[in-house]
Amino acid sequence: MFETVRDDLRATLDEIRSAGLHKPERVIGTPQSAAVAVTAGGTPGEVLNFCANNYLGLADHPEVIAAAKDALDRWGYGMASVRFICGTQEVHKELEARLSSFLGQEDTILYSSCFDANGGVFETVLGAEDAVISDALNHASIIDGIRLSKARRFRYANRDMAELEARLKEADEGGARRKLIVTDGVFSMDGYVAPLTEICDLADRYDAMVMVDDSHAVGFVGPGGRGTPELHGVMDRVDIITGTLGKALGGASGGYVAARAEIVELLRQRSRPYLFSNSLAPVIAAASLKVLDLLESAGDLRERLAANTALFRTKMTEAGFEILPGDHAIAPVMIGDAAEAGRMAELLLERGVYVIGFSYPVVPMGQARIRVQLSAAHSTADVERAVAAFVDARAALTEDQG
């Protein structure tokens, strides 16, 4: 039977490659850092890393590593259980309490990933008589989570408040019992920030709840690094915050939902990804606590990240590249053609800069890009070298095409 299937799968894979949409995996032989050693899938050797979510450079921070080592001795390697059976340790409860305090929410529940967190919210909180109104560019995990629920689904164009209001009116006209507006805090492919003040104003007007996936913001966006709700001054007006421990907060894995107490308690009782997945590894929980300690005095890291971001965006614009507007550390360099974006990424790797070309279906057709992600771990020289590599790679690409 599989031989027939094998032929179909190979044909599909061939189509992906011929369209320039194949996503190779490069292997690195070093810890995650501003520079990494590529050992397979690209030109071997040390390269500058401009495609990680390591925004604050904490993935290889000595104090985080030390906390992880200590946790292995104290708490062991893994729980071999789910939370409600025998998978809850003191370190899990401590991290939940610290995240609640940091994010200004009443309670927090940990998940194996933010994908699981988003997958566990909607079917638990919303029923068939309810409505969820989602931004069109929300993360795939939100889209999949909504699909698992029986709630009526509405979608509004990215950051379009007039369309959001129209969808809220539709939900009311349809007799929705509960309404939940859900948005990314920062949209991962564009670096755009959601207009949370306006979203919360509409939520108040139409008696809706607000949920924000703040994975690409917590740790470095806002005066204290508390994310987009802090940036917009609406921490007390957002009902549900989901996020990850796998980006700015150390870069390992794990996710969370920080929310109103009743929502979190219901998730503990009925959220399937929580009830049927092993507990977050204690070593990650302990290291994440150290990260939260470091965030209390991480103002210099946030300032360095902002300076690196501004420098890159300015220099690239001066060099004639199209960068989507904004000031977030996600700086998409627009290419357009998928194959061209992939080739540009290869040329950059040859020049010692590790980036990834993104194309359909990750981004809309015809809007392929190289998503550059700045880090506090990068030096000014690193950023300037990356810009120079882009200029050189563009010249080489033009020569290839000529």
N, C-alpha and C positions, 0 to 999 in steps of 0.2 A: 504493500500500500504506500509506504513512504516514498518509493522511487518516483511515483507520480507527483507527490507533493514536493519532492526535492526539485524536480524540474521547474515547477511553478515558482518555488522560492528563489531558485537561481535566476530565473527570468526577472523576477521583481528586483533582486539585488543588482542585476546588470542594468536595469532601468535607472536605479538610484545612482549608480556610478556614472552612467552615460549622461545623466542630467547634471552632474557635478554636485550631487547632494550627499555623497558618501561621507561619513564622519569617521575618519581614522582615529585610533587611540594611540597616543604617544606615551611611551613608558619613561618615567623619570626615576632616577636612582638615588635621589637625595630627599631630605625633608622638604616640605612645602616652604618656600621662602621667596624673596625678591629675585633670586637667581636659583635655577635648578639645573641638574644635569640630565639631559635627554639620553637615554640608553637604547631606545628602540622607537621606530615609527617616525624618525626624523633625522636630521643631521646630528650625529653624536657630539656631545660636549656641553659645556655650561652655557646656558642662555638666560636672558632676562625674562622673567615671568610676568606677563601683563594680561593674564587671562584667569587668574584665581580670584575667589571671593575673599581673599585674605586681606580685607580692607585695612585693618589696624596692624597687620604684621605679627599677630599673636600665635600663629600656627606652630611656630618653633620657638616661642618665647621661653627662656630658661626657667622662669618661675612656674609657668603652666606645665612644662615637662616635669619639673620636680614635684608638683602637686599630683600629677598623674602617677608618677612612680610611688609616691607615698601611699596613694589610694590603693594601688595594687596590693601592697603589703597589708593594709588595714582592712579593706573591703573585699578583696579577691577579684577575680577576673570577670565573672558574669553571674547573673542571678539564676539562670536556668529555670525561670518561672515568670509568670505574669504578675502584675502588681497585686491583684486582690487575693492571690493564693499565698505565695510566700516570697514575692518579688519586691517588697518595699523595704528599703533600708533608711536609716536616719539621714543619710546623705541625699536621698531623693527628696525627702520632705524639706530638708534645709534649702535645697536648690529651688524648690517650688516657692517657698516663702520668700527667698531673696529675689526671685524674678517678679513676684507679685509686688513687692516693695519697690523695686527698680522701675517697673512699668506703670506703677500707680493703679494696679488692679486689685480686686478683693481676693482672688485666689488664682492658682496656676496648676495645670496638670501637664505632666511630661509625656511625650510620645517618642517613638523610635526615630521619627523624622517629621519635618514640617509637612511633607506630603501626606503622612498618616494623620497628622493633626487636622489638616484641611479635609481629609477624607472622612474624618470622624465627627465633624461638627454638624453638617447640614441635616443628615438623616436623623440625628439625635434631637436637634432643637426644633426642626420644622416638620410639619405633617402635610397631608394632601390639601388641607384647607388654608395653607400659608403660601407666601410668595417670597422669592429671593430675587433681588435685582442686582445684576453683576456687570462690572465694567467689561467691555469687549476684549480688552487686552490683559485680563487677569491670568495668573499663572495656571498651567495645566492642572495642577493639583486642586485648585479651586473648581475648575471646570468639571473634573472627574468627581469631586466631592458632591457638587450640585447634582450630577447625574444619578448619584446613589439615593438622593432624597426623592420624596413624592411631591415636594412643593412645586407650585407653578413657577415657571422660570421666565424671567425677563432679562433683556440685555440692553445696555445703553452704550453709545459710542464713547471711546476713550476720553474721560474727563469732561464729557459734555453734560453740563448741569441742566440745560433745558430738556435734553432727552431723558435724563434721570428723573426729572420731575414728571415728565409725560408718562414714564413707566410706573412711577408711584401712583399716579392718578388711575392708570389702568388697573393696577392691583387693587386699589380701593373700589373701583367700579365692579371688579370681579368678586368683591366680598371677602378679600383676604383677611384672615384672623390676625396673623402676625406677618410683619414685613421686615426683611433683613436686607440691607444694602451691604454689598461686599466689594472691596477693592484692594488691590495691591497698594501698599504705601508708596513704593517705588517700583515702576514697571521695568522688569529686568532686562528687556531687550532694547529699551529706549533711554533709560535713566530719567524718565519723567516722574515727577512727584505728584501724587493725588491731591486735589484741592479739598482737604479734609474739613476746613472750616465751612465751606459751602455745602459739602455733603452732610455734615452734622446739622446745619441750618435746615436743610430739606428734611432730614430725618425727624427733627423736632416738629416741623410743620405737618408732616404726614404720619406722625406717631410710628416711626420705624426704628429698628435697631441698626447699629453700624458695626461692621466687622472689617478689620484691616489685617492683611498679611504683610507684616513689616520686616520680612526676612532680609531685604537689601537696605535696611536703615538702622535697625537696632545696633547700638554700639558706637555709631559715629555720626548719625544725623540728629540734629537738635542740640541745644546748648550743653546738655549733659549726656548726650548719646542715647537718649531714650526713644529715639525714632521720630517718625513723622507726626504722631499725635503731640509730642512735645514741641516739635518744630512749629506746628500750627496753633499751639495753645489749647488743644481739645482733649487732653488726657482724661478728663473727667466725663467726656461726652462720647467716648468710644466704648462700646459694650463688650467687644471681643477682639483680642489681638492674638494673632498666630505668628509664629516665628521659628527660627532655626538656631541651633547652637553651632551649625556647620559653616557659618560664614565669618562675620566679624568677631563672633564670640568664640574664637579658638579654632574653628575650622574642622572639627571632628565630625560629629553627626548628632542627631537628636533634634527634637522639636518640642513645641509647647503651645498650649492655649492659655492665655491669661485673660480673665473675664470676670463678670459678675459672679458672686459666690454660688448662686443657684444654678447658673449655667455649668460651671465647673463640676458641681456635685452631680448634676444629671449626666454629664459626660463620664464621670467615674462609674456610674451605674449602667450606662447603656451604649457608650461609644465603642463600637466593635474593634477598631484598630488598637484601642487601649486595652480592652478586655482580653483580646486574643493574640497579643504580641508580647514577646519577652520584654522585661523591664529594660530601660536605658542602662547601659553598662555603668557600674558605679565609678569606674575610672573617669568616664566622661563627665558624670555629675560632679565629681570632686574637682576636676580640672576647670569646669565651667564656673564653679564657685570662686576659684582663684581669678578667673577672667573678670568676674564681677568686681572683685577687689581691685584689680588693676584699672578698671574703668573709672573708678572714683578719682584717679589721678591721671587720666589718659588725655587730658586737654592738649598736651603737646603732640600726641599722636594724631588727634583729630585735626589740629592745626597743620601738621605736616601733610596729612592726606589732602586737606583742602588746597594747600599750596601746590602740591604735585598735580592735582586735578586741574587747577587754574592754569598752571604752566603748560601742561600737555594740550589742553583745549586751545589756548592762545597760539602756541607755536604751530599746531596742526592747521588751524584756521589760516594763519599767516602763510603757511606753505601751500594753501589752495585746496585742502581737503575739506569735504563736507562732514561736519560733526553735528549730530543732533543737538539742539540748544539745551542749556541747563548748566548746573554746577555740580551735579552728582558725579561720584567716582566712576560710574559706568559712562564711558564716552564712546558711543557707537560711531565708527568711521564708515560712512555709507559708500557702498560700491555699486550695488544694483544687480549686476549679473552674478549668479551663484557660482559658476565655474571660475569667474574672474576673482571673486572673493576667496575661493579656495586656493587658487594659484598665488594670490597675493600673500596669504598666510604662509604658504610654503616658501616663498621668496624671503619673507621676513624671518622665518626660522633659520634659513641659510645665513642670514645676517645677524643671527644671535638674539632675536626677539621672538618669544613664544606667544602667539596669539591664535585665535580660532576664528574661522569664517563661519558665519551663521546664515543659513538660507532656509527656504521653504522645506518642511512645514513649520519650522521653529519661528520664522518670521514670514510676513506676507510675500507672495510671489513677486519677484522683481525688486524686492527691497533687501537684498543680501547685504551683509555688513560684516565688518570686523569689530567685535565688541571688545574694546580695550578697558581694562579695569585697573585703576590706580591703587596703590597701597602706600601706607605710611612707611613701609619698609624700603620703598624705592628712594634713591638719592636723586638730587637734581641732575647729576650726571647721567643716571639711569634714564630719566625722562627725556633728556636731550638726545641721548643715544637712540632711544626708541623713535623719536621724531625723524632723526637722520636716516634711520633704517627704512621708515615708511617712504621717505622721499626717494631713496635709492631703489627700493623695491618697485615703486611706481614707474621709475625710469626703465627698469629691467622688464617690467610687464609690458610697457609700451613698445619696447624693442622687440619682445617676443611676438607681439601682435602685428608688428610692422613687417 
